[in-house]
Amino acid sequence: MSDLSRRKFLQTTSATALLFFTGLNKDGHAAPVKAYPSRKIGNIKNLKVNEPLTFNYPDESSPCVLVKVDNQAVGGVGTEKDVVAFSTLCTHMGCPLTYNKGRLVCKCHYSMFDVSRNGQTYQGLASQWVAQVVLRVDAATGNIYAEGVEGLIYGRIGNLKIS
């Protein structure tokens, strides 16, 4: 049995962290992202704080919500970084999520997800964060485009990019 020195421990953990973070994509997202075709989903000029806009992405069987929140959000777009979009399928059992004042709420089992923090689960039975839609805003027109999905959409095994 060998002793693990402090130096060896730090070298090993540093190397592991380096391997993890070299997998970040160009936008700095840590979770795997699979690119989908770009699709216009709205215009930033038409959004009002906490008034969600529903759409389907990346296909018609994937309900989502676009919302302008009242604070800066992780993965947010726009001048205030406060516009985000998420799948509205609960990661616990696929029940529909509804938007309510900065959170997505599952009416089936009361899981809640924070839309300002990457869709992080903070209450309920869901053990995974809800999938976030990667957005882009055209500065000239204000059009908002969905361009990918970060995380796993409930019921799918193929929307993650595995490298």
C-alpha positions as a printed Julia matrix, in Angstrom:
163×3 Matrix{Float64}:
   0.0    0.0     0.0
   1.49   3.35   -1.0
   1.07   6.69    0.66
  -0.47   9.45   -1.41
   1.51  12.62   -0.94
  -0.12  16.03   -0.9
   1.84  16.94   -4.05
   0.68  13.81   -5.92
  -2.93  14.44   -4.83
  -2.82  18.03   -6.11
  -1.23  16.96   -9.39
  -3.88  14.3    -9.94
  -6.83  16.53   -9.1
  -5.41  19.37  -11.2
  -5.01  17.06  -14.18
  -8.57  15.77  -13.74
  -9.95  19.3   -13.59
  -7.99  20.26  -16.7
  -9.41  17.29  -18.6
 -12.94  18.22  -17.52
 -12.71  21.9   -18.43
 -11.05  21.37  -21.79
 -14.39  19.9   -22.84
 -16.13  23.29  -22.62
 -17.67  24.44  -25.87
 -17.19  27.88  -27.46
 -19.93  29.4   -25.26
 -18.41  28.05  -22.05
 -21.16  25.48  -21.4
 -19.95  22.55  -19.31
 -22.75  20.14  -20.21
 -22.64  18.34  -23.55
 -24.51  20.22  -26.26
 -25.79  18.77  -29.52
 -26.35  21.36  -32.21
 -29.68  21.48  -33.96
 -30.75  23.61  -36.9
 -31.26  27.25  -35.99
 -34.94  28.17  -35.55
 -36.47  31.59  -34.93
 -38.65  31.47  -31.82
 -39.44  35.11  -31.06
 -38.22  38.67  -30.88
 -36.59  40.23  -27.85
 -38.61  43.45  -28.32
 -41.88  41.56  -27.73
 -40.88  39.93  -24.44
 -42.15  41.15  -21.09
 -40.68  40.13  -17.73
 -42.14  36.84  -16.43
 -44.52  36.41  -19.39
 -43.52  33.09  -20.99
 -43.71  32.28  -24.68
 -44.22  28.61  -25.55
 -42.66  26.9   -28.57
 -41.47  23.45  -29.64
 -37.79  22.66  -30.12
 -35.86  20.79  -31.48
 -38.96  19.1   -32.91
 -42.73  19.18  -32.52
 -42.72  16.64  -29.66
 -40.5   18.83  -27.48
 -42.45  21.6   -25.7
 -40.36  24.53  -24.43
 -40.73  27.95  -22.87
 -38.91  31.22  -23.59
 -38.92  33.8   -20.82
 -37.39  37.12  -19.86
 -36.63  36.96  -16.14
 -36.1   39.89  -13.78
 -32.4   39.21  -13.23
 -29.3   38.02  -15.08
 -29.49  34.29  -15.78
 -26.91  31.59  -16.52
 -26.96  31.08  -20.28
 -29.12  34.17  -20.71
 -29.02  36.27  -23.87
 -29.85  39.87  -24.65
 -28.26  43.03  -23.29
 -29.2   42.13  -19.71
 -28.48  38.37  -20.15
 -31.99  37.75  -18.82
 -33.68  35.81  -21.64
 -33.62  32.01  -21.31
 -35.45  28.98  -22.67
 -36.03  25.48  -21.33
 -37.7   22.19  -22.12
 -41.0   21.93  -20.28
 -40.79  18.18  -19.71
 -39.97  17.33  -16.09
 -36.83  15.25  -15.75
 -38.49  13.04  -13.12
 -41.27  11.45  -15.2
 -41.87  13.74  -18.15
 -44.87  15.61  -16.74
 -45.5   19.08  -18.15
 -43.8   22.0   -16.42
 -45.37  25.43  -16.05
 -43.51  28.7   -15.62
 -44.21  30.66  -12.43
 -42.13  33.67  -11.33
 -38.62  32.49  -12.12
 -39.18  28.77  -11.78
 -40.54  25.82  -13.69
 -42.99  23.81  -11.61
 -44.1   20.2   -12.09
 -47.74  19.76  -11.04
 -47.39  15.96  -10.9
 -44.8   15.6    -8.14
 -43.91  19.23   -7.29
 -40.36  19.33   -8.58
 -39.12  22.89   -9.14
 -36.35  24.19  -11.38
 -34.6   27.59  -11.18
 -34.53  29.21  -14.62
 -31.87  31.72  -13.58
 -29.45  28.92  -12.67
 -29.4   26.61  -15.73
 -32.69  24.93  -14.77
 -31.22  23.58  -11.53
 -33.53  21.35   -9.49
 -34.15  22.76   -6.03
 -37.22  20.91   -4.83
 -39.04  17.66   -5.5
 -38.27  14.23   -6.88
 -36.4   15.26  -10.04
 -32.71  14.45   -9.76
 -31.56  16.12  -12.99
 -31.69  19.71  -14.13
 -34.17  20.51  -16.87
 -32.69  20.83  -20.38
 -31.82  24.41  -21.39
 -32.25  25.62  -24.96
 -29.17  27.42  -26.29
 -30.21  30.82  -27.65
 -28.78  33.46  -29.97
 -30.08  37.01  -30.52
 -29.6   38.82  -33.83
 -28.52  42.27  -32.65
 -29.82  44.0   -35.79
 -33.37  42.6   -35.72
 -33.85  41.41  -32.13
 -34.9   37.98  -33.4
 -34.2   35.13  -30.97
 -33.03  31.81  -32.38
 -32.92  28.39  -30.72
 -29.64  26.74  -31.7
 -29.18  23.68  -29.51
 -30.08  21.91  -26.31
 -27.9   21.67  -23.22
 -28.71  18.63  -21.15
 -31.0   15.68  -21.69
 -34.6   16.17  -22.8
 -36.83  13.77  -20.84
 -37.47  10.49  -22.65
 -34.52  10.78  -25.01
 -31.13   9.21  -25.11
 -29.86  10.84  -28.27
 -29.81  14.61  -27.81
 -26.49  14.73  -26.0
 -23.25  15.06  -27.93
 -20.9   12.34  -26.72
 -17.29  12.86  -27.76
